[in-house]
Amino acid sequence: MASEKKTFRVACAECGKSFIVRFEVVDEAAEGKGEKVVECLHCRKLVKIPLEKKYMKPGELVRSRRVDE
């Protein structure tokens, strides 16, 4: 049986262009949401997207630091 895949349309915050990414289910029992970093296909900048944990490898964690100006 083929693994379930989900397709997302992502809009890059830097260049404003959209692109598509696809993720396979890694852990069907995983619950909750997390974030994943993908590279924009147009400008090569990193874009953070929200993603259900069932599409993320166990222990995968994205950290970011908020900077107030």
N, C-alpha and C positions, 0 to 999 in steps of 0.2 A: 504494500500500500504506500502510495506517495505521501510525503510529508505535506502538511498544510502550509501554504505560503500566503503572505499578505502583502499587498502592494500599497505603497504610500506615495502621494504626490507631495513633494517638498518644495517650498519657496525659499530661496536663499535670501538671507537678510542683507548680505553684502551687495550682490549684483541684481537681485530682484527677479531672476529667472527661475523657472521651476524645472524640476527633474523628478524622475521616478526611482524609488529604491524598493527592493523586495526582501523580505525576511522569512525564513522558515521557522516553524515551531521547534523550539529546542527542548522545552519542558512543559508538557501539557498541564501538569498539576500546579505550576507556578501561578501565584496570584499577585495582583497589584500592578503598579505601573513604575516605570523607570525612565531613564533617558539614554539615548544612544547618539554618538557623534558620527556623522557621515560627511564625506567630502563632496562639495558642489562639483558637478560635472563641467560647469562652465568656467568658474573663476578659481576653482581649487581651494577655496576657503572652507573651514570646518563649520558645519551647521549642526546644532543640537536639536534632536526631535524627541517628543514623548513617545514611549513605546511600552506595550504590555510586557510584563516580565517573562511571559511564556515564549517570547521571541528573543530573549537575551540568555547568554550563557550564565550558568550559576556563578556567583561571585563577581560578575561584571559590574563595575561601578563607575559612574561618570561624576567627577567632582568639578565644581566651578567656584570661583571666588567672585563675590559681588563687590564691586568697587564703587563707592559713592564719590561723586565729584563735588 
